[in-house]
């Protein structure tokens, strides 16, 4: 699940590949896998598995 919606992803993808596929601005993003925030430096090392829940949270400025 990505942001509360069931999404089909290919096996053996890492978190960076998921972020690149589903986010238009990874620089302003926090990624969470199964309730744990993952630092950007670790995105390549984190494998996404069947049943994982991923939240991609973007920061939006305004006032």
mmCIF file as Biopython writes it, N, C-alpha, C and O atoms, coordinates in Angstrom:
data_model
#
loop_
_atom_site.group_PDB
_atom_site.id
_atom_site.type_symbol
_atom_site.label_atom_id
_atom_site.label_alt_id
_atom_site.label_comp_id
_atom_site.label_asym_id
_atom_site.label_entity_id
_atom_site.label_seq_id
_atom_site.pdbx_PDB_ins_code
_atom_site.Cartn_x
_atom_site.Cartn_y
_atom_site.Cartn_z
_atom_site.occupancy
_atom_site.B_iso_or_equiv
_atom_site.auth_seq_id
_atom_site.auth_asym_id
_atom_site.pdbx_PDB_model_num
ATOM 1   N N  . UNK A ? 1  ? 0.844  -1.173 0.000  1.0 0.0 1  A 1 
ATOM 2   C CA . UNK A ? 1  ? 0.000  0.000  0.000  1.0 0.0 1  A 1 
ATOM 3   C C  . UNK A ? 1  ? 0.890  1.236  0.000  1.0 0.0 1  A 1 
ATOM 4   O O  . UNK A ? 1  ? 1.881  1.309  0.726  1.0 0.0 1  A 1 
ATOM 5   N N  . UNK A ? 2  ? 0.522  2.188  -0.815 1.0 0.0 2  A 1 
ATOM 6   C CA . UNK A ? 2  ? 1.253  3.448  -0.873 1.0 0.0 2  A 1 
ATOM 7   C C  . UNK A ? 2  ? 0.247  4.565  -0.633 1.0 0.0 2  A 1 
ATOM 8   O O  . UNK A ? 2  ? -0.710 4.726  -1.390 1.0 0.0 2  A 1 
ATOM 9   N N  . UNK A ? 3  ? 0.472  5.328  0.423  1.0 0.0 3  A 1 
ATOM 10  C CA . UNK A ? 3  ? -0.421 6.414  0.816  1.0 0.0 3  A 1 
ATOM 11  C C  . UNK A ? 3  ? -1.872 5.957  0.894  1.0 0.0 3  A 1 
ATOM 12  O O  . UNK A ? 3  ? -2.777 6.652  0.433  1.0 0.0 3  A 1 
ATOM 13  N N  . UNK A ? 4  ? -2.083 4.788  1.479  1.0 0.0 4  A 1 
ATOM 14  C CA . UNK A ? 4  ? -3.419 4.282  1.712  1.0 0.0 4  A 1 
ATOM 15  C C  . UNK A ? 4  ? -4.098 3.632  0.525  1.0 0.0 4  A 1 
ATOM 16  O O  . UNK A ? 4  ? -5.247 3.203  0.630  1.0 0.0 4  A 1 
ATOM 17  N N  . UNK A ? 5  ? -3.406 3.551  -0.609 1.0 0.0 5  A 1 
ATOM 18  C CA . UNK A ? 5  ? -3.987 2.939  -1.803 1.0 0.0 5  A 1 
ATOM 19  C C  . UNK A ? 5  ? -3.165 1.731  -2.206 1.0 0.0 5  A 1 
ATOM 20  O O  . UNK A ? 5  ? -1.935 1.760  -2.189 1.0 0.0 5  A 1 
ATOM 21  N N  . UNK A ? 6  ? -3.867 0.669  -2.569 1.0 0.0 6  A 1 
ATOM 22  C CA . UNK A ? 6  ? -3.179 -0.532 -3.019 1.0 0.0 6  A 1 
ATOM 23  C C  . UNK A ? 6  ? -2.538 -0.250 -4.375 1.0 0.0 6  A 1 
ATOM 24  O O  . UNK A ? 6  ? -3.216 0.187  -5.305 1.0 0.0 6  A 1 
ATOM 25  N N  . UNK A ? 7  ? -1.242 -0.498 -4.489 1.0 0.0 7  A 1 
ATOM 26  C CA . UNK A ? 7  ? -0.503 -0.288 -5.741 1.0 0.0 7  A 1 
ATOM 27  C C  . UNK A ? 7  ? 0.253  -1.553 -6.074 1.0 0.0 7  A 1 
ATOM 28  O O  . UNK A ? 7  ? 0.763  -2.237 -5.187 1.0 0.0 7  A 1 
ATOM 29  N N  . UNK A ? 8  ? 0.322  -1.860 -7.348 1.0 0.0 8  A 1 
ATOM 30  C CA . UNK A ? 8  ? 1.098  -3.017 -7.777 1.0 0.0 8  A 1 
ATOM 31  C C  . UNK A ? 8  ? 2.520  -2.562 -8.065 1.0 0.0 8  A 1 
ATOM 32  O O  . UNK A ? 8  ? 2.748  -1.639 -8.848 1.0 0.0 8  A 1 
ATOM 33  N N  . UNK A ? 9  ? 3.464  -3.221 -7.424 1.0 0.0 9  A 1 
ATOM 34  C CA . UNK A ? 9  ? 4.875  -2.936 -7.681 1.0 0.0 9  A 1 
ATOM 35  C C  . UNK A ? 9  ? 5.559  -4.251 -8.017 1.0 0.0 9  A 1 
ATOM 36  O O  . UNK A ? 9  ? 5.058  -5.332 -7.708 1.0 0.0 9  A 1 
ATOM 37  N N  . UNK A ? 10 ? 6.695  -4.134 -8.646 1.0 0.0 10 A 1 
ATOM 38  C CA . UNK A ? 10 ? 7.432  -5.328 -9.022 1.0 0.0 10 A 1 
ATOM 39  C C  . UNK A ? 10 ? 8.320  -5.766 -7.867 1.0 0.0 10 A 1 
ATOM 40  O O  . UNK A ? 10 ? 8.840  -4.935 -7.122 1.0 0.0 10 A 1 
ATOM 41  N N  . UNK A ? 11 ? 8.486  -7.051 -7.726 1.0 0.0 11 A 1 
ATOM 42  C CA . UNK A ? 11 ? 9.314  -7.600 -6.652 1.0 0.0 11 A 1 
ATOM 43  C C  . UNK A ? 11 ? 10.742 -7.083 -6.759 1.0 0.0 11 A 1 
ATOM 44  O O  . UNK A ? 11 ? 11.208 -6.717 -7.838 1.0 0.0 11 A 1 
ATOM 45  N N  . UNK A ? 12 ? 11.412 -7.063 -5.644 1.0 0.0 12 A 1 
ATOM 46  C CA . UNK A ? 12 ? 12.826 -6.693 -5.549 1.0 0.0 12 A 1 
ATOM 47  C C  . UNK A ? 12 ? 13.070 -5.220 -5.847 1.0 0.0 12 A 1 
ATOM 48  O O  . UNK A ? 12 ? 14.180 -4.846 -6.227 1.0 0.0 12 A 1 
ATOM 49  N N  . UNK A ? 13 ? 12.059 -4.381 -5.682 1.0 0.0 13 A 1 
ATOM 50  C CA . UNK A ? 13 ? 12.289 -2.951 -5.822 1.0 0.0 13 A 1 
ATOM 51  C C  . UNK A ? 13 ? 12.742 -2.398 -4.480 1.0 0.0 13 A 1 
ATOM 52  O O  . UNK A ? 13 ? 12.341 -2.876 -3.419 1.0 0.0 13 A 1 
ATOM 53  N N  . UNK A ? 14 ? 13.591 -1.374 -4.555 1.0 0.0 14 A 1 
ATOM 54  C CA . UNK A ? 14 ? 13.978 -0.722 -3.313 1.0 0.0 14 A 1 
ATOM 55  C C  . UNK A ? 14 ? 13.154 0.551  -3.136 1.0 0.0 14 A 1 
ATOM 56  O O  . UNK A ? 14 ? 12.422 0.965  -4.035 1.0 0.0 14 A 1 
ATOM 57  N N  . UNK A ? 15 ? 13.286 1.153  -1.978 1.0 0.0 15 A 1 
ATOM 58  C CA . UNK A ? 15 ? 12.465 2.314  -1.660 1.0 0.0 15 A 1 
ATOM 59  C C  . UNK A ? 15 ? 12.721 3.468  -2.619 1.0 0.0 15 A 1 
ATOM 60  O O  . UNK A ? 15 ? 11.781 4.174  -2.984 1.0 0.0 15 A 1 
ATOM 61  N N  . UNK A ? 16 ? 13.968 3.681  -3.037 1.0 0.0 16 A 1 
ATOM 62  C CA . UNK A ? 16 ? 14.253 4.782  -3.970 1.0 0.0 16 A 1 
ATOM 63  C C  . UNK A ? 16 ? 13.485 4.600  -5.279 1.0 0.0 16 A 1 
ATOM 64  O O  . UNK A ? 16 ? 12.963 5.574  -5.823 1.0 0.0 16 A 1 
ATOM 65  N N  . UNK A ? 17 ? 13.407 3.386  -5.786 1.0 0.0 17 A 1 
ATOM 66  C CA . UNK A ? 17 ? 12.662 3.133  -7.023 1.0 0.0 17 A 1 
ATOM 67  C C  . UNK A ? 17 ? 11.179 3.446  -6.837 1.0 0.0 17 A 1 
ATOM 68  O O  . UNK A ? 17 ? 10.537 3.983  -7.740 1.0 0.0 17 A 1 
ATOM 69  N N  . UNK A ? 18 ? 10.644 3.115  -5.683 1.0 0.0 18 A 1 
ATOM 70  C CA . UNK A ? 18 ? 9.240  3.410  -5.391 1.0 0.0 18 A 1 
ATOM 71  C C  . UNK A ? 18 ? 9.025  4.920  -5.314 1.0 0.0 18 A 1 
ATOM 72  O O  . UNK A ? 18 ? 8.070  5.443  -5.888 1.0 0.0 18 A 1 
ATOM 73  N N  . UNK A ? 19 ? 9.905  5.615  -4.611 1.0 0.0 19 A 1 
ATOM 74  C CA . UNK A ? 19 ? 9.799  7.071  -4.493 1.0 0.0 19 A 1 
ATOM 75  C C  . UNK A ? 19 ? 9.872  7.710  -5.874 1.0 0.0 19 A 1 
ATOM 76  O O  . UNK A ? 19 ? 9.060  8.578  -6.193 1.0 0.0 19 A 1 
ATOM 77  N N  . UNK A ? 20 ? 10.827 7.296  -6.694 1.0 0.0 20 A 1 
ATOM 78  C CA . UNK A ? 20 ? 10.973 7.865  -8.036 1.0 0.0 20 A 1 
ATOM 79  C C  . UNK A ? 20 ? 9.737  7.617  -8.895 1.0 0.0 20 A 1 
ATOM 80  O O  . UNK A ? 20 ? 9.370  8.454  -9.719 1.0 0.0 20 A 1 
ATOM 81  N N  . UNK A ? 21 ? 9.103  6.479  -8.703 1.0 0.0 21 A 1 
ATOM 82  C CA . UNK A ? 21 ? 7.922  6.127  -9.506 1.0 0.0 21 A 1 
ATOM 83  C C  . UNK A ? 21 ? 6.670  6.889  -9.070 1.0 0.0 21 A 1 
ATOM 84  O O  . UNK A ? 21 ? 5.858  7.272  -9.913 1.0 0.0 21 A 1 
ATOM 85  N N  . UNK A ? 22 ? 6.506  7.114  -7.771 1.0 0.0 22 A 1 
ATOM 86  C CA . UNK A ? 22 ? 5.250  7.657  -7.263 1.0 0.0 22 A 1 
ATOM 87  C C  . UNK A ? 22 ? 5.336  9.094  -6.759 1.0 0.0 22 A 1 
ATOM 88  O O  . UNK A ? 22 ? 4.329  9.633  -6.299 1.0 0.0 22 A 1 
ATOM 89  N N  . UNK A ? 23 ? 6.498  9.731  -6.829 1.0 0.0 23 A 1 
ATOM 90  C CA . UNK A ? 23 ? 6.627  11.103 -6.352 1.0 0.0 23 A 1 
ATOM 91  C C  . UNK A ? 23 ? 7.235  11.986 -7.431 1.0 0.0 23 A 1 
ATOM 92  O O  . UNK A ? 23 ? 8.182  11.594 -8.112 1.0 0.0 23 A 1 
ATOM 93  N N  . UNK A ? 24 ? 6.678  13.184 -7.578 1.0 0.0 24 A 1 
ATOM 94  C CA . UNK A ? 24 ? 7.214  14.117 -8.570 1.0 0.0 24 A 1 
ATOM 95  C C  . UNK A ? 24 ? 8.335  14.979 -8.001 1.0 0.0 24 A 1 
ATOM 96  O O  . UNK A ? 24 ? 9.059  15.621 -8.761 1.0 0.0 24 A 1 
ATOM 97  N N  . UNK A ? 25 ? 8.495  15.006 -6.668 1.0 0.0 25 A 1 
ATOM 98  C CA . UNK A ? 25 ? 9.523  15.838 -6.046 1.0 0.0 25 A 1 
ATOM 99  C C  . UNK A ? 25 ? 10.149 15.126 -4.839 1.0 0.0 25 A 1 
ATOM 100 O O  . UNK A ? 25 ? 9.844  15.469 -3.697 1.0 0.0 25 A 1 
ATOM 101 N N  . UNK A ? 26 ? 11.020 14.140 -5.084 1.0 0.0 26 A 1 
ATOM 102 C CA . UNK A ? 26 ? 11.626 13.392 -3.976 1.0 0.0 26 A 1 
ATOM 103 C C  . UNK A ? 26 ? 12.457 14.247 -3.019 1.0 0.0 26 A 1 
ATOM 104 O O  . UNK A ? 26 ? 12.658 13.855 -1.870 1.0 0.0 26 A 1 
ATOM 105 N N  . UNK A ? 27 ? 12.939 15.396 -3.466 1.0 0.0 27 A 1 
ATOM 106 C CA . UNK A ? 27 ? 13.773 16.239 -2.607 1.0 0.0 27 A 1 
ATOM 107 C C  . UNK A ? 27 ? 12.995 16.782 -1.408 1.0 0.0 27 A 1 
ATOM 108 O O  . UNK A ? 27 ? 13.578 17.031 -0.353 1.0 0.0 27 A 1 
ATOM 109 N N  . UNK A ? 28 ? 11.685 16.965 -1.565 1.0 0.0 28 A 1 
ATOM 110 C CA . UNK A ? 28 ? 10.855 17.518 -0.489 1.0 0.0 28 A 1 
ATOM 111 C C  . UNK A ? 28 ? 9.934  16.444 0.076  1.0 0.0 28 A 1 
ATOM 112 O O  . UNK A ? 28 ? 8.733  16.663 0.237  1.0 0.0 28 A 1 
ATOM 113 N N  . UNK A ? 29 ? 10.508 15.279 0.375  1.0 0.0 29 A 1 
ATOM 114 C CA . UNK A ? 29 ? 9.695  14.130 0.728  1.0 0.0 29 A 1 
ATOM 115 C C  . UNK A ? 29 ? 10.257 13.390 1.933  1.0 0.0 29 A 1 
ATOM 116 O O  . UNK A ? 29 ? 11.471 13.302 2.115  1.0 0.0 29 A 1 
ATOM 117 N N  . UNK A ? 30 ? 9.368  12.868 2.742  1.0 0.0 30 A 1 
ATOM 118 C CA . UNK A ? 30 ? 9.734  11.916 3.793  1.0 0.0 30 A 1 
ATOM 119 C C  . UNK A ? 30 ? 9.078  10.600 3.425  1.0 0.0 30 A 1 
ATOM 120 O O  . UNK A ? 30 ? 7.909  10.569 3.043  1.0 0.0 30 A 1 
ATOM 121 N N  . UNK A ? 31 ? 9.828  9.511  3.539  1.0 0.0 31 A 1 
ATOM 122 C CA . UNK A ? 31 ? 9.295  8.183  3.239  1.0 0.0 31 A 1 
ATOM 123 C C  . UNK A ? 31 ? 9.242  7.363  4.522  1.0 0.0 31 A 1 
ATOM 124 O O  . UNK A ? 31 ? 10.166 7.370  5.335  1.0 0.0 31 A 1 
ATOM 125 N N  . UNK A ? 32 ? 8.129  6.660  4.669  1.0 0.0 32 A 1 
ATOM 126 C CA . UNK A ? 32 ? 7.915  5.815  5.840  1.0 0.0 32 A 1 
ATOM 127 C C  . UNK A ? 32 ? 7.544  4.418  5.354  1.0 0.0 32 A 1 
ATOM 128 O O  . UNK A ? 32 ? 6.695  4.269  4.474  1.0 0.0 32 A 1 
ATOM 129 N N  . UNK A ? 33 ? 8.173  3.403  5.919  1.0 0.0 33 A 1 
ATOM 130 C CA . UNK A ? 33 ? 7.871  2.015  5.577  1.0 0.0 33 A 1 
ATOM 131 C C  . UNK A ? 33 ? 7.435  1.299  6.849  1.0 0.0 33 A 1 
ATOM 132 O O  . UNK A ? 33 ? 8.182  1.219  7.824  1.0 0.0 33 A 1 
ATOM 133 N N  . UNK A ? 34 ? 6.225  0.787  6.819  1.0 0.0 34 A 1 
ATOM 134 C CA . UNK A ? 34 ? 5.666  0.055  7.965  1.0 0.0 34 A 1 
ATOM 135 C C  . UNK A ? 34 ? 5.773  0.844  9.266  1.0 0.0 34 A 1 
ATOM 136 O O  . UNK A ? 34 ? 6.091  0.292  10.319 1.0 0.0 34 A 1 
ATOM 137 N N  . UNK A ? 35 ? 5.502  2.151  9.175  1.0 0.0 35 A 1 
ATOM 138 C CA . UNK A ? 35 ? 5.477  2.991  10.363 1.0 0.0 35 A 1 
ATOM 139 C C  . UNK A ? 35 ? 6.812  3.552  10.803 1.0 0.0 35 A 1 
ATOM 140 O O  . UNK A ? 35 ? 6.883  4.244  11.819 1.0 0.0 35 A 1 
ATOM 141 N N  . UNK A ? 36 ? 7.882  3.268  10.058 1.0 0.0 36 A 1 
ATOM 142 C CA . UNK A ? 36 ? 9.215  3.751  10.407 1.0 0.0 36 A 1 
ATOM 143 C C  . UNK A ? 36 ? 9.726  4.698  9.328  1.0 0.0 36 A 1 
ATOM 144 O O  . UNK A ? 36 ? 9.750  4.346  8.149  1.0 0.0 36 A 1 
ATOM 145 N N  . UNK A ? 37 ? 10.133 5.899  9.730  1.0 0.0 37 A 1 
ATOM 146 C CA . UNK A ? 37 ? 10.703 6.859  8.781  1.0 0.0 37 A 1 
ATOM 147 C C  . UNK A ? 37 ? 12.067 6.353  8.336  1.0 0.0 37 A 1 
ATOM 148 O O  . UNK A ? 37 ? 12.884 5.926  9.152  1.0 0.0 37 A 1 
ATOM 149 N N  . UNK A ? 38 ? 12.300 6.409  7.029  1.0 0.0 38 A 1 
ATOM 150 C CA . UNK A ? 38 ? 13.565 5.945  6.453  1.0 0.0 38 A 1 
ATOM 151 C C  . UNK A ? 38 ? 14.323 7.162  5.927  1.0 0.0 38 A 1 
ATOM 152 O O  . UNK A ? 38 ? 13.792 7.933  5.128  1.0 0.0 38 A 1 
ATOM 153 N N  . UNK A ? 39 ? 15.566 7.329  6.377  1.0 0.0 39 A 1 
ATOM 154 C CA . UNK A ? 39 ? 16.397 8.441  5.903  1.0 0.0 39 A 1 
ATOM 155 C C  . UNK A ? 39 ? 16.707 8.273  4.421  1.0 0.0 39 A 1 
ATOM 156 O O  . UNK A ? 39 ? 16.853 7.152  3.933  1.0 0.0 39 A 1 
ATOM 157 N N  . UNK A ? 40 ? 16.806 9.391  3.708  1.0 0.0 40 A 1 
ATOM 158 C CA . UNK A ? 40 ? 17.073 9.349  2.265  1.0 0.0 40 A 1 
ATOM 159 C C  . UNK A ? 40 ? 18.341 8.575  1.936  1.0 0.0 40 A 1 
ATOM 160 O O  . UNK A ? 40 ? 18.405 7.898  0.910  1.0 0.0 40 A 1 
ATOM 161 N N  . UNK A ? 41 ? 19.340 8.666  2.787  1.0 0.0 41 A 1 
ATOM 162 C CA . UNK A ? 41 ? 20.601 7.954  2.551  1.0 0.0 41 A 1 
ATOM 163 C C  . UNK A ? 41 ? 20.411 6.441  2.547  1.0 0.0 41 A 1 
ATOM 164 O O  . UNK A ? 41 ? 21.267 5.714  2.043  1.0 0.0 41 A 1 
ATOM 165 N N  . UNK A ? 42 ? 19.309 5.961  3.098  1.0 0.0 42 A 1 
ATOM 166 C CA . UNK A ? 42 ? 19.055 4.522  3.187  1.0 0.0 42 A 1 
ATOM 167 C C  . UNK A ? 42 ? 18.056 4.022  2.143  1.0 0.0 42 A 1 
ATOM 168 O O  . UNK A ? 42 ? 17.806 2.819  2.072  1.0 0.0 42 A 1 
ATOM 169 N N  . UNK A ? 43 ? 17.488 4.898  1.347  1.0 0.0 43 A 1 
ATOM 170 C CA . UNK A ? 43 ? 16.442 4.504  0.398  1.0 0.0 43 A 1 
ATOM 171 C C  . UNK A ? 43 ? 16.897 3.392  -0.541 1.0 0.0 43 A 1 
ATOM 172 O O  . UNK A ? 43 ? 16.111 2.499  -0.857 1.0 0.0 43 A 1 
ATOM 173 N N  . UNK A ? 44 ? 18.150 3.426  -0.994 1.0 0.0 44 A 1 
ATOM 174 C CA . UNK A ? 44 ? 18.641 2.386  -1.913 1.0 0.0 44 A 1 
ATOM 175 C C  . UNK A ? 44 ? 18.754 1.026  -1.228 1.0 0.0 44 A 1 
ATOM 176 O O  . UNK A ? 44 ? 18.638 -0.008 -1.884 1.0 0.0 44 A 1 
ATOM 177 N N  . UNK A ? 45 ? 18.977 1.021  0.069  1.0 0.0 45 A 1 
ATOM 178 C CA . UNK A ? 45 ? 19.216 -0.229 0.799  1.0 0.0 45 A 1 
ATOM 179 C C  . UNK A ? 45 ? 17.944 -0.879 1.339  1.0 0.0 45 A 1 
ATOM 180 O O  . UNK A ? 45 ? 17.974 -2.031 1.771  1.0 0.0 45 A 1 
ATOM 181 N N  . UNK A ? 46 ? 16.831 -0.154 1.319  1.0 0.0 46 A 1 
ATOM 182 C CA . UNK A ? 46 ? 15.586 -0.680 1.889  1.0 0.0 46 A 1 
ATOM 183 C C  . UNK A ? 46 ? 14.771 -1.372 0.801  1.0 0.0 46 A 1 
ATOM 184 O O  . UNK A ? 46 ? 14.295 -0.731 -0.136 1.0 0.0 46 A 1 
ATOM 185 N N  . UNK A ? 47 ? 14.618 -2.679 0.937  1.0 0.0 47 A 1 
ATOM 186 C CA . UNK A ? 47 ? 13.805 -3.458 -0.003 1.0 0.0 47 A 1 
ATOM 187 C C  . UNK A ? 47 ? 12.338 -3.308 0.357  1.0 0.0 47 A 1 
ATOM 188 O O  . UNK A ? 47 ? 11.974 -3.237 1.531  1.0 0.0 47 A 1 
ATOM 189 N N  . UNK A ? 48 ? 11.501 -3.260 -0.673 1.0 0.0 48 A 1 
ATOM 190 C CA . UNK A ? 48 ? 10.058 -3.198 -0.482 1.0 0.0 48 A 1 
ATOM 191 C C  . UNK A ? 48 ? 9.499  -4.589 -0.730 1.0 0.0 48 A 1 
ATOM 192 O O  . UNK A ? 48 ? 9.724  -5.187 -1.782 1.0 0.0 48 A 1 
ATOM 193 N N  . UNK A ? 49 ? 8.769  -5.093 0.256  1.0 0.0 49 A 1 
ATOM 194 C CA . UNK A ? 49 ? 8.253  -6.451 0.194  1.0 0.0 49 A 1 
ATOM 195 C C  . UNK A ? 49 ? 6.733  -6.465 0.101  1.0 0.0 49 A 1 
ATOM 196 O O  . UNK A ? 49 ? 6.068  -5.490 0.449  1.0 0.0 49 A 1 
ATOM 197 N N  . UNK A ? 50 ? 6.199  -7.574 -0.368 1.0 0.0 50 A 1 
ATOM 198 C CA . UNK A ? 50 ? 4.761  -7.757 -0.459 1.0 0.0 50 A 1 
ATOM 199 C C  . UNK A ? 50 ? 4.129  -7.531 0.914  1.0 0.0 50 A 1 
ATOM 200 O O  . UNK A ? 50 ? 4.570  -8.105 1.909  1.0 0.0 50 A 1 
ATOM 201 N N  . UNK A ? 51 ? 3.110  -6.705 0.958  1.0 0.0 51 A 1 
ATOM 202 C CA . UNK A ? 51 ? 2.421  -6.428 2.210  1.0 0.0 51 A 1 
ATOM 203 C C  . UNK A ? 51 ? 2.934  -5.224 2.967  1.0 0.0 51 A 1 
ATOM 204 O O  . UNK A ? 51 ? 2.325  -4.828 3.962  1.0 0.0 51 A 1 
ATOM 205 N N  . UNK A ? 52 ? 4.047  -4.618 2.529  1.0 0.0 52 A 1 
ATOM 206 C CA . UNK A ? 52 ? 4.566  -3.424 3.196  1.0 0.0 52 A 1 
ATOM 207 C C  . UNK A ? 52 ? 3.610  -2.252 2.998  1.0 0.0 52 A 1 
ATOM 208 O O  . UNK A ? 52 ? 2.927  -2.150 1.979  1.0 0.0 52 A 1 
ATOM 209 N N  . UNK A ? 53 ? 3.577  -1.377 3.988  1.0 0.0 53 A 1 
ATOM 210 C CA . UNK A ? 53 ? 2.806  -0.145 3.898  1.0 0.0 53 A 1 
ATOM 211 C C  . UNK A ? 53 ? 3.787  1.009  3.790  1.0 0.0 53 A 1 
ATOM 212 O O  . UNK A ? 53 ? 4.658  1.178  4.643  1.0 0.0 53 A 1 
ATOM 213 N N  . UNK A ? 54 ? 3.640  1.805  2.732  1.0 0.0 54 A 1 
ATOM 214 C CA . UNK A ? 54 ? 4.559  2.912  2.462  1.0 0.0 54 A 1 
ATOM 215 C C  . UNK A ? 54 ? 3.768  4.214  2.475  1.0 0.0 54 A 1 
ATOM 216 O O  . UNK A ? 54 ? 2.707  4.315  1.860  1.0 0.0 54 A 1 
ATOM 217 N N  . UNK A ? 55 ? 4.293  5.198  3.176  1.0 0.0 55 A 1 
ATOM 218 C CA . UNK A ? 55 ? 3.713  6.534  3.171  1.0 0.0 55 A 1 
ATOM 219 C C  . UNK A ? 55 ? 4.757  7.486  2.613  1.0 0.0 55 A 1 
ATOM 220 O O  . UNK A ? 55 ? 5.900  7.501  3.069  1.0 0.0 55 A 1 
ATOM 221 N N  . UNK A ? 56 ? 4.363  8.279  1.624  1.0 0.0 56 A 1 
ATOM 222 C CA . UNK A ? 56 ? 5.226  9.300  1.033  1.0 0.0 56 A 1 
ATOM 223 C C  . UNK A ? 56 ? 4.601  10.649 1.360  1.0 0.0 56 A 1 
ATOM 224 O O  . UNK A ? 56 ? 3.528  10.986 0.860  1.0 0.0 56 A 1 
ATOM 225 N N  . UNK A ? 57 ? 5.281  11.417 2.202  1.0 0.0 57 A 1 
ATOM 226 C CA . UNK A ? 57 ? 4.742  12.676 2.689  1.0 0.0 57 A 1 
ATOM 227 C C  . UNK A ? 57 ? 5.560  13.816 2.112  1.0 0.0 57 A 1 
ATOM 228 O O  . UNK A ? 57 ? 6.771  13.888 2.323  1.0 0.0 57 A 1 
ATOM 229 N N  . UNK A ? 58 ? 4.897  14.713 1.378  1.0 0.0 58 A 1 
ATOM 230 C CA . UNK A ? 58 ? 5.559  15.868 0.771  1.0 0.0 58 A 1 
ATOM 231 C C  . UNK A ? 58 ? 5.339  17.104 1.627  1.0 0.0 58 A 1 
ATOM 232 O O  . UNK A ? 58 ? 4.280  17.284 2.228  1.0 0.0 58 A 1 
ATOM 233 N N  . UNK A ? 59 ? 6.357  17.949 1.670  1.0 0.0 59 A 1 
ATOM 234 C CA . UNK A ? 59 ? 6.241  19.223 2.355  1.0 0.0 59 A 1 
ATOM 235 C C  . UNK A ? 59 ? 5.824  20.278 1.347  1.0 0.0 59 A 1 
ATOM 236 O O  . UNK A ? 59 ? 6.384  20.367 0.255  1.0 0.0 59 A 1 
ATOM 237 N N  . UNK A ? 60 ? 4.832  21.077 1.726  1.0 0.0 60 A 1 
ATOM 238 C CA . UNK A ? 60 ? 4.330  22.130 0.855  1.0 0.0 60 A 1 
ATOM 239 C C  . UNK A ? 60 ? 4.396  23.437 1.626  1.0 0.0 60 A 1 
ATOM 240 O O  . UNK A ? 60 ? 3.845  23.558 2.720  1.0 0.0 60 A 1 
ATOM 241 N N  . UNK A ? 61 ? 5.076  24.412 1.041  1.0 0.0 61 A 1 
ATOM 242 C CA . UNK A ? 61 ? 5.168  25.715 1.677  1.0 0.0 61 A 1 
ATOM 243 C C  . UNK A ? 61 ? 3.938  26.557 1.391  1.0 0.0 61 A 1 
ATOM 244 O O  . UNK A ? 61 ? 3.218  26.318 0.421  1.0 0.0 61 A 1 
ATOM 245 N N  . UNK A ? 62 ? 3.715  27.504 2.208  1.0 0.0 62 A 1 
ATOM 246 C CA . UNK A ? 62 ? 2.566  28.386 2.001  1.0 0.0 62 A 1 
ATOM 247 C C  . UNK A ? 62 ? 2.416  29.320 3.180  1.0 0.0 62 A 1 
ATOM 248 O O  . UNK A ? 62 ? 3.209  29.298 4.121  1.0 0.0 62 A 1 
ATOM 249 N N  . UNK A ? 63 ? 1.418  30.114 3.115  1.0 0.0 63 A 1 
ATOM 250 C CA . UNK A ? 63 ? 1.243  31.022 4.238  1.0 0.0 63 A 1 
ATOM 251 C C  . UNK A ? 63 ? -0.054 31.740 4.209  1.0 0.0 63 A 1 
ATOM 252 O O  . UNK A ? 63 ? -0.336 32.542 5.100  1.0 0.0 63 A 1 
#
